[in-house]
Amino acid sequence: MGLHECHVRRATTDDVAALAGLLGALFKIETEFLIDHEKQTQGLMMLLESGASVIHCAEIKGVVVGMCSAQSLVSTAMGGLSALVEDLVVHEDHRRKGIGTLLLASIETWAREQGAMRLHLLADTQNKKAKKFYTKLRWGETRMVCRRKYV
């Protein structure tokens, strides 16, 4: 498979089953999250229906092999919009071929078109491959720590 066979496009509701499957693969790596097909499908639909978010997918010969989602947020620190990259995953058979880089570039273009001044994401501290990948693409680490509370 050459990278020229890969097409990155905006995801649609027709892609949700494939995207949920990719999230399942991601959540096997990032064990912070539980695989729950129903919840992941609901979240994907919410992203697709929101005017402040996007999901891009990578497709090879009509098969979705990767995805990346992002949401616009207001940053008081930046005095404008930023974009949170929520999920980036490429099917294990297609990793290390440049697809993740293509997906992130497409999300960066989307964010810039929305007026975002900064992108940010969360990465599992145990996922050494992801950390190396983001470093290679010049994503800097911060001193900030993510915390959560369920309501």
Backbone as a printed PyTorch tensor [residue, N CA C, xyz], in Angstrom:
tensor([[[  0.8450,  -1.1750,   0.0000],
         [  0.0000,   0.0000,   0.0000],
         [  0.8860,   1.2320,   0.0000]],

        [[  0.7260,   2.0360,  -1.0210],
         [  1.4070,   3.3090,  -1.0530],
         [  0.5210,   4.3800,  -0.4480]],

        [[  1.1560,   5.4070,   0.0910],
         [  0.3910,   6.4820,   0.7100],
         [ -0.5070,   7.1650,  -0.3190]],

        [[ -0.1430,   7.0810,  -1.5900],
         [ -0.9530,   7.6900,  -2.6410],
         [ -2.3260,   7.0150,  -2.7660]],

        [[ -2.4750,   5.8150,  -2.2350],
         [ -3.7640,   5.1160,  -2.2630],
         [ -4.6910,   5.5640,  -1.1360]],

        [[ -4.1670,   6.3550,  -0.2150],
         [ -4.9310,   6.7900,   0.9510],
         [ -5.6100,   8.1240,   0.6540]],

        [[ -6.8840,   8.1840,   0.9610],
         [ -7.6820,   9.3940,   0.7630],
         [ -8.2320,   9.8340,   2.1170]],

        [[ -7.9380,  11.0710,   2.5100],
         [ -8.4670,  11.6220,   3.7560],
         [ -9.6570,  12.5110,   3.4090]],

        [[-10.7540,  12.2920,   4.1270],
         [-11.9790,  13.0450,   3.8620],
         [-12.7410,  13.2530,   5.1720]],

        [[-13.7240,  14.1110,   5.0970],
         [-14.5950,  14.3320,   6.2540],
         [-15.5000,  13.1160,   6.4190]],

        [[-15.5980,  12.6100,   7.6290],
         [-16.4250,  11.4370,   7.8990],
         [-17.9060,  11.8070,   7.8360]],

        [[-18.7250,  10.8080,   7.5670],
         [-20.1800,  10.9690,   7.5390],
         [-20.8030,   9.9300,   8.4630]],

        [[-22.1120,   9.9940,   8.6150],
         [-22.8020,   9.0200,   9.4550],
         [-22.6550,   7.6010,   8.9000]],

        [[-22.4290,   7.4750,   7.6060],
         [-22.2140,   6.1480,   7.0240],
         [-20.9340,   5.4880,   7.5310]],

        [[-20.0220,   6.2770,   8.0880],
         [-18.7330,   5.7720,   8.5680],
         [-18.7380,   5.3820,  10.0420]],

        [[-19.8200,   5.6530,  10.7420],
         [-19.8240,   5.5290,  12.2010],
         [-19.4530,   4.1230,  12.6820]],

        [[-19.9510,   3.0810,  12.0490],
         [-19.6200,   1.7150,  12.4980],
         [-18.1110,   1.4710,  12.3870]],

        [[-17.5120,   1.8830,  11.2870],
         [-16.0630,   1.7040,  11.1160],
         [-15.2840,   2.5520,  12.1170]],

        [[-15.7470,   3.7690,  12.3500],
         [-15.0750,   4.6490,  13.3070],
         [-15.1590,   4.0940,  14.7230]],

        [[-16.3160,   3.5590,  15.0910],
         [-16.4720,   2.9520,  16.4190],
         [-15.5300,   1.7590,  16.5710]],

        [[-15.3520,   0.9940,  15.4990],
         [-14.3980,  -0.1100,  15.5330],
         [-12.9740,   0.3760,  15.7560]],

        [[-12.6110,   1.4820,  15.1160],
         [-11.2800,   2.0560,  15.3190],
         [-11.1060,   2.5450,  16.7510]],

        [[-12.1530,   3.1370,  17.3200],
         [-12.0700,   3.5700,  18.7210],
         [-11.8640,   2.3780,  19.6420]],

        [[-12.5040,   1.2600,  19.3090],
         [-12.2810,   0.0450,  20.1000],
         [-10.8140,  -0.3650,  20.0770]],

        [[-10.1790,  -0.2640,  18.9160],
         [ -8.7500,  -0.5850,  18.7970],
         [ -7.9130,   0.3950,  19.6140]],

        [[ -8.2900,   1.6790,  19.5890],
         [ -7.5600,   2.6850,  20.3670],
         [ -7.6980,   2.4230,  21.8560]],

        [[ -8.8980,   2.0750,  22.2880],
         [ -9.1340,   1.8800,  23.7140],
         [ -8.5190,   0.5820,  24.2340]],

        [[ -8.1170,  -0.2980,  23.3520],
         [ -7.3260,  -1.4610,  23.7730],
         [ -5.9090,  -1.0270,  24.1350]],

        [[ -5.4400,   0.0360,  23.4690],
         [ -4.1090,   0.5780,  23.7540],
         [ -4.1730,   1.5270,  24.9380]],

        [[ -5.1200,   2.4390,  24.9070],
         [ -5.2770,   3.4410,  25.9550],
         [ -6.3420,   2.9450,  26.9290]],

        [[ -5.9150,   2.1420,  27.8720],
         [ -6.8280,   1.4150,  28.7530],
         [ -7.5270,   2.3090,  29.7780]],

        [[ -7.2830,   3.5920,  29.7150],
         [ -7.9880,   4.5440,  30.5650],
         [ -9.4910,   4.5220,  30.2560]],

        [[ -9.8100,   4.1310,  29.0250],
         [-11.1880,   4.1560,  28.5600],
         [-11.7210,   2.7500,  28.3440]],

        [[-13.0200,   2.5910,  28.5010],
         [-13.6590,   1.3030,  28.2950],
         [-14.2650,   1.2420,  26.8930]],

        [[-14.1850,   0.0960,  26.2840],
         [-14.8150,  -0.1070,  24.9860],
         [-16.3030,  -0.3300,  25.2320]],

        [[-17.1040,   0.5690,  24.6950],
         [-18.5550,   0.4890,  24.7980],
         [-19.1070,   0.9890,  23.4710]],

        [[-19.3800,   0.0660,  22.5670],
         [-19.7670,   0.3940,  21.2020],
         [-20.9320,   1.3870,  21.1640]],

        [[-21.8980,   1.2020,  22.0340],
         [-23.0680,   2.0860,  22.0490],
         [-22.6800,   3.5160,  22.4230]],

        [[-21.8570,   3.6540,  23.4710],
         [-21.4310,   4.9960,  23.8890],
         [-20.5320,   5.6380,  22.8300]],

        [[-19.6130,   4.8570,  22.2600],
         [-18.7330,   5.4180,  21.2430],
         [-19.5300,   5.8550,  20.0150]],

        [[-20.5260,   5.0700,  19.6280],
         [-21.3830,   5.4410,  18.5030],
         [-22.1300,   6.7320,  18.8040]],

        [[-22.6620,   6.8520,  20.0100],
         [-23.3720,   8.0690,  20.4080],
         [-22.4390,   9.2750,  20.3630]],

        [[-21.2290,   9.1250,  20.8880],
         [-20.2630,  10.2280,  20.8720],
         [-19.8700,  10.6280,  19.4620]],

        [[-19.6680,   9.6460,  18.6060],
         [-19.3270,   9.9380,  17.2090],
         [-20.4540,  10.6990,  16.5260]],

        [[-21.6770,  10.2810,  16.7640],
         [-22.8260,  10.9740,  16.1670],
         [-22.9050,  12.4150,  16.6710]],

        [[-22.6450,  12.6210,  17.9450],
         [-22.6590,  13.9750,  18.4950],
         [-21.6000,  14.8520,  17.8240]],

        [[-20.4080,  14.2940,  17.6150],
         [-19.3560,  15.0470,  16.9330],
         [-19.7690,  15.3980,  15.5080]],

        [[-20.3310,  14.4250,  14.8120],
         [-20.7300,  14.6550,  13.4240],
         [-21.8390,  15.6970,  13.3020]],

        [[-22.6990,  15.7670,  14.3060],
         [-23.8320,  16.7000,  14.2680],
         [-23.4860,  18.0830,  14.8050]],

        [[-22.3570,  18.2130,  15.4640],
         [-21.9640,  19.4870,  16.0540],
         [-21.3240,  20.3850,  15.0010]],

        [[-21.6480,  21.6450,  15.0510],
         [-21.0170,  22.5910,  14.1440],
         [-19.6350,  23.0120,  14.5930]],

        [[-19.2360,  22.5930,  15.7960],
         [-17.9460,  23.0030,  16.3480],
         [-16.9490,  21.8480,  16.3910]],

        [[-17.2240,  20.7860,  15.6680],
         [-16.3140,  19.6410,  15.6820],
         [-16.2700,  18.9940,  14.3050]],

        [[-15.3110,  18.0950,  14.1510],
         [-15.1330,  17.4070,  12.8720],
         [-14.4810,  16.0530,  13.1170]],

        [[-14.7770,  15.1130,  12.2420],
         [-14.0580,  13.8400,  12.2130],
         [-13.5600,  13.6670,  10.7810]],

        [[-12.2670,  13.4470,  10.6430],
         [-11.6990,  13.1070,   9.3410],
         [-11.3310,  11.6340,   9.3690]],

        [[-11.5220,  10.9770,   8.2460],
         [-11.1550,   9.5670,   8.1720],
         [-10.2340,   9.3360,   6.9840]],

        [[ -9.4040,   8.3270,   7.1140],
         [ -8.5020,   7.8960,   6.0500],
         [ -9.0910,   6.6360,   5.4500]],

        [[ -9.1380,   6.6140,   4.1400],
         [ -9.7850,   5.5170,   3.4300],
         [ -8.8270,   4.9630,   2.3780]],

        [[ -8.7670,   3.6520,   2.2950],
         [ -7.9960,   2.9800,   1.2570],
         [ -8.9180,   1.9910,   0.5710]],

        [[ -9.0880,   2.1640,  -0.7180],
         [ -9.9430,   1.2870,  -1.5230],
         [-11.3270,   1.1080,  -0.8940]],

        [[-11.8950,   2.2180,  -0.4200],
         [-13.2390,   2.1960,   0.1270],
         [-13.3550,   1.7190,   1.5650]],

        [[-12.2280,   1.4190,   2.2160],
         [-12.2400,   0.9340,   3.5990],
         [-11.6270,   1.9940,   4.5090]],

        [[-12.3400,   2.3500,   5.5590],
         [-11.8340,   3.3230,   6.5300],
         [-10.7620,   2.6440,   7.3800]],

        [[ -9.5460,   3.2190,   7.3470],
         [ -8.4110,   2.6220,   8.0610],
         [ -7.8620,   3.5400,   9.1530]],

        [[ -8.4090,   4.7480,   9.2770],
         [ -7.9280,   5.6590,  10.3020],
         [ -8.9020,   6.7940,  10.5090]],

        [[ -8.7670,   7.4620,  11.6550],
         [ -9.6450,   8.5900,  11.9590],
         [ -8.9560,   9.5550,  12.8990]],

        [[ -9.4210,  10.7860,  12.8610],
         [ -8.9800,  11.8120,  13.8000],
         [-10.1410,  12.7720,  13.9970]],

        [[-10.4240,  13.1200,  15.2320],
         [-11.5090,  14.0520,  15.5220],
         [-10.9660,  15.2620,  16.2700]],

        [[-11.6800,  16.3780,  16.1370],
         [-11.2850,  17.6020,  16.8350],
         [-12.5190,  18.4250,  17.1480]],

        [[-12.3840,  19.2510,  18.1920],
         [-13.4760,  20.1260,  18.6170],
         [-12.9250,  21.5210,  18.8840]],

        [[-13.6600,  22.5280,  18.4790],
         [-13.2690,  23.9070,  18.7610],
         [-13.6380,  24.2700,  20.1950]],

        [[-12.7410,  24.9850,  20.8360],
         [-12.9600,  25.4740,  22.1940],
         [-12.5000,  26.9200,  22.2690]],

        [[-13.0450,  27.6680,  23.1980],
         [-12.5670,  29.0180,  23.4440],
         [-11.4380,  28.9400,  24.4540]],

        [[-10.3190,  29.5400,  24.1090],
         [ -9.1660,  29.5890,  25.0060],
         [ -9.0260,  30.9960,  25.5640]],

        [[ -9.2000,  31.1350,  26.8660],
         [ -9.0020,  32.4510,  27.4720],
         [ -7.5280,  32.8300,  27.4240]],

        [[ -6.6420,  31.8430,  27.5240],
         [ -5.2030,  32.1150,  27.4660],
         [ -4.8040,  32.6730,  26.1090]],

        [[ -5.4160,  32.1530,  25.0530],
         [ -5.0900,  32.5920,  23.6980],
         [ -5.9520,  33.7680,  23.2490]],

        [[ -7.0420,  34.0110,  23.9520],
         [ -7.9460,  35.0780,  23.5460],
         [ -8.6280,  34.7660,  22.2360]],

        [[ -8.9050,  33.4900,  22.0290],
         [ -9.5380,  33.0540,  20.7900],
         [ -9.7910,  31.5630,  20.8270]],

        [[ -9.9430,  31.0000,  19.6570],
         [-10.2570,  29.5770,  19.5710],
         [ -9.0120,  28.7040,  19.6160]],

        [[ -9.1900,  27.5350,  20.1890],
         [ -8.2050,  26.4610,  20.0980],
         [ -8.9820,  25.2190,  19.6760]],

        [[ -8.2690,  24.1850,  19.3230],
         [ -8.9330,  22.9410,  18.9250],
         [ -8.3530,  21.7870,  19.7240]],

        [[ -9.2400,  20.9880,  20.2730],
         [ -8.8610,  19.7940,  21.0110],
         [ -8.9320,  18.6030,  20.0680]],

        [[ -7.8020,  17.9600,  19.8560],
         [ -7.7770,  16.7270,  19.0680],
         [ -8.1890,  15.6160,  20.0220]],

        [[ -9.3190,  15.0080,  19.7490],
         [ -9.8990,  14.0450,  20.6850],
         [ -9.3790,  12.6330,  20.4550]],

        [[ -9.4330,  12.1500,  19.2440],
         [ -9.0390,  10.7710,  18.9540],
         [ -8.2460,  10.7260,  17.6550]],

        [[ -7.1150,  10.0460,  17.7050],
         [ -6.3550,   9.7460,  16.4990],
         [ -6.0110,   8.2750,  16.5640]],

        [[ -6.4360,   7.5310,  15.5520],
         [ -6.1250,   6.1060,  15.5250],
         [ -6.0640,   5.6390,  14.0760]],

        [[ -5.1050,   4.7650,  13.8210],
         [ -4.9570,   4.1220,  12.5130],
         [ -4.9890,   2.6190,  12.7620]],

        [[ -5.7050,   1.8970,  11.9260],
         [ -5.7780,   0.4430,  12.0500],
         [ -4.3630,  -0.1370,  12.0820]],

        [[ -4.1510,  -1.1240,  12.9440],
         [ -2.8040,  -1.6500,  13.1580],
         [ -2.1370,  -2.1580,  11.8780]],

        [[ -2.8870,  -2.6020,  10.8960],
         [ -2.3010,  -3.0760,   9.6430],
         [ -1.7750,  -1.9400,   8.7730]],

        [[ -2.1150,  -0.7040,   9.1240],
         [ -1.7510,   0.4340,   8.2740],
         [ -0.9170,   1.4820,   9.0160]],

        [[ -0.4090,   1.1330,  10.1860],
         [  0.4010,   2.0760,  10.9570],
         [  1.8080,   2.1840,  10.3630]],

        [[  2.4540,   3.2810,  10.7060],
         [  3.8370,   3.5660,  10.2910],
         [  3.9680,   3.7260,   8.7770]],

        [[  2.8970,   4.2620,   8.1660],
         [  2.9060,   4.4830,   6.7150],
         [  2.5860,   5.9380,   6.3660]],

        [[  2.4510,   6.7890,   7.3740],
         [  2.1810,   8.2010,   7.1340],
         [  0.7220,   8.6090,   7.2410]],

        [[ -0.1620,   7.6550,   7.5280],
         [ -1.5950,   7.9650,   7.5770],
         [ -1.9300,   8.8530,   8.7650]],

        [[ -1.3590,   8.5810,   9.9160],
         [ -1.6000,   9.4310,  11.0880],
         [ -1.1420,  10.8630,  10.8440]],

        [[ -0.0240,  11.0060,  10.1680],
         [  0.4850,  12.3330,   9.8280],
         [ -0.4760,  13.0620,   8.8980]],

        [[ -1.0070,  12.3500,   7.9040],
         [ -1.9950,  12.9430,   6.9970],
         [ -3.2460,  13.3790,   7.7460]],

        [[ -3.7120,  12.5230,   8.6460],
         [ -4.9180,  12.8600,   9.4090],
         [ -4.7110,  14.0970,  10.2790]],

        [[ -3.5870,  14.1540,  10.9720],
         [ -3.3250,  15.3300,  11.8110],
         [ -3.1710,  16.5910,  10.9700]],

        [[ -2.5490,  16.4870,   9.8100],
         [ -2.4110,  17.6500,   8.9240],
         [ -3.7820,  18.1350,   8.4690]],

        [[ -4.6850,  17.2060,   8.1770],
         [ -6.0210,  17.6080,   7.7380],
         [ -6.7890,  18.2760,   8.8750]],

        [[ -6.6020,  17.7970,  10.0870],
         [ -7.2520,  18.4110,  11.2530],
         [ -6.6600,  19.7920,  11.5090]],

        [[ -5.3510,  19.9270,  11.3320],
         [ -4.7160,  21.2320,  11.5070],
         [ -5.2690,  22.2410,  10.4990]],

        [[ -5.4600,  21.8060,   9.2760],
         [ -6.0500,  22.6840,   8.2570],
         [ -7.4600,  23.0920,   8.6610]],

        [[ -8.2580,  22.1190,   9.1090],
         [ -9.6240,  22.4200,   9.5620],
         [ -9.5920,  23.4450,  10.6920]],

        [[ -8.7150,  23.2190,  11.6860],
         [ -8.6360,  24.1120,  12.8450],
         [ -8.2560,  25.5330,  12.4140]],

        [[ -7.2930,  25.6260,  11.5150],
         [ -6.8770,  26.9340,  11.0140],
         [ -8.0520,  27.6260,  10.3150]],

        [[ -8.8070,  26.8730,   9.5210],
         [ -9.9690,  27.4410,   8.8250],
         [-11.0480,  27.9060,   9.8070]],

        [[-11.1090,  27.2880,  10.9850],
         [-12.0740,  27.6910,  12.0120],
         [-11.5880,  28.9080,  12.7890]],

        [[-10.3420,  29.2820,  12.5920],
         [ -9.7680,  30.4130,  13.3120],
         [ -9.0210,  30.0120,  14.5700]],

        [[ -8.7660,  28.7260,  14.7400],
         [ -8.0430,  28.2610,  15.9340],
         [ -6.5950,  28.7340,  15.8870]],

        [[ -6.0970,  29.0830,  17.0460],
         [ -4.7300,  29.5740,  17.1700],
         [ -3.7940,  28.5120,  17.7340]],

        [[ -4.3760,  27.4370,  18.2650],
         [ -3.5750,  26.3910,  18.9030],
         [ -4.3350,  25.0830,  18.8360]],

        [[ -3.5990,  23.9940,  18.7130],
         [ -4.1420,  22.6410,  18.8300],
         [ -3.6050,  22.0340,  20.1190]],

        [[ -4.3870,  21.2060,  20.7520],
         [ -3.8780,  20.4530,  21.9000],
         [ -4.5480,  19.0900,  21.9230]],

        [[ -3.8840,  18.1520,  22.5860],
         [ -4.4100,  16.7950,  22.6820],
         [ -3.9220,  16.1540,  23.9620]],

        [[ -4.5740,  15.0690,  24.3070],
         [ -4.1440,  14.2480,  25.4350],
         [ -3.5710,  12.9590,  24.8740]],

        [[ -2.4880,  12.5080,  25.4630],
         [ -1.8850,  11.2400,  25.0550],
         [ -1.6430,  10.4050,  26.3050]],

        [[ -1.9360,   9.1420,  26.2110],
         [ -1.7220,   8.2110,  27.3160],
         [ -0.2270,   8.1490,  27.6330]],

        [[  0.1230,   8.3630,  28.8920],
         [  1.5390,   8.3620,  29.2640],
         [  2.2010,   7.0080,  29.0490]],

        [[  1.4120,   5.9430,  28.9920],
         [  1.9560,   4.5940,  28.7840],
         [  2.1470,   4.2650,  27.3050]],

        [[  1.5720,   5.0760,  26.4100],
         [  1.6380,   4.8050,  24.9730],
         [  2.9050,   5.4490,  24.4060]],

        [[  4.0170,   4.7460,  24.5410],
         [  5.3100,   5.2810,  24.1370],
         [  5.3850,   5.5390,  22.6320]],

        [[  4.7360,   4.7080,  21.8320],
         [  4.7450,   4.9110,  20.3820],
         [  4.0390,   6.2090,  20.0170]],

        [[  2.9210,   6.4770,  20.6610],
         [  2.1920,   7.7210,  20.3910],
         [  3.0240,   8.9230,  20.8160]],

        [[  3.6540,   8.8460,  21.9810],
         [  4.4700,   9.9630,  22.4540],
         [  5.6110,  10.2460,  21.4820]],

        [[  6.2470,   9.2120,  20.9950],
         [  7.3390,   9.3730,  20.0270],
         [  6.8120,   9.9860,  18.7260]],

        [[  5.6460,   9.5290,  18.2820],
         [  5.0170,  10.0420,  17.0680],
         [  4.7360,  11.5400,  17.1900]],

        [[  4.1210,  11.9560,  18.3030],
         [  3.7920,  13.3670,  18.4860],
         [  5.0510,  14.2210,  18.5970]],

        [[  6.0590,  13.7200,  19.2590],
         [  7.3270,  14.4530,  19.3600],
         [  7.9340,  14.6490,  17.9740]],

        [[  7.9130,  13.6010,  17.1630],
         [  8.4460,  13.6760,  15.8000],
         [  7.7280,  14.7610,  14.9870]],

        [[  6.4290,  14.9370,  15.2290],
         [  5.6370,  15.9360,  14.5130],
         [  5.6600,  17.3080,  15.1940]],

        [[  6.5610,  17.4730,  16.1780],
         [  6.8030,  18.7510,  16.8560],
         [  5.6430,  19.1920,  17.7490]],

        [[  4.9220,  18.2440,  18.3140],
         [  3.9260,  18.5730,  19.3380],
         [  4.6930,  18.6740,  20.6530]],

        [[  4.6570,  19.8370,  21.2740],
         [  5.3800,  20.0350,  22.5260],
         [  4.5890,  19.5400,  23.7250]],

        [[  5.3320,  19.1160,  24.7360],
         [  4.6960,  18.7490,  26.0010],
         [  4.4930,  20.0040,  26.8340]],

        [[  3.5070,  19.9500,  27.7100],
         [  3.2560,  21.0700,  28.6140],
         [  3.4420,  20.5840,  30.0430]],

        [[  3.4060,  21.5300,  30.9750],
         [  3.4610,  21.1580,  32.3890],
         [  2.0710,  20.9180,  32.9490]],

        [[  1.0500,  21.0850,  32.1010],
         [ -0.3220,  20.9030,  32.5450],
         [ -0.6130,  19.4120,  32.7100]],

        [[ -1.4870,  19.1050,  33.6520],
         [ -1.9100,  17.7350,  33.9050],
         [ -3.4250,  17.6740,  33.7480]],

        [[ -3.8890,  16.6900,  33.0400],
         [ -5.3330,  16.5140,  32.8760],
         [ -5.9000,  15.8560,  34.1300]],

        [[ -7.0080,  16.3750,  34.5670],
         [ -7.7580,  15.7660,  35.6670],
         [ -9.1890,  15.6310,  35.2210]],

        [[ -9.9290,  14.7400,  35.8770],
         [-11.3320,  14.5820,  35.4980],
         [-12.1730,  14.3100,  36.7340]],

        [[-13.4580,  14.5970,  36.5610],
         [-14.4480,  14.3140,  37.5890],
         [-15.7560,  14.0280,  36.8810]],

        [[-16.3730,  12.9270,  37.2360],
         [-17.6530,  12.5860,  36.6280],
         [-18.7750,  13.2950,  37.3550]],

        [[-19.7440,  13.7940,  36.6010],
         [-20.8790,  14.4900,  37.2300],
         [-22.1780,  13.8080,  36.8700]]])
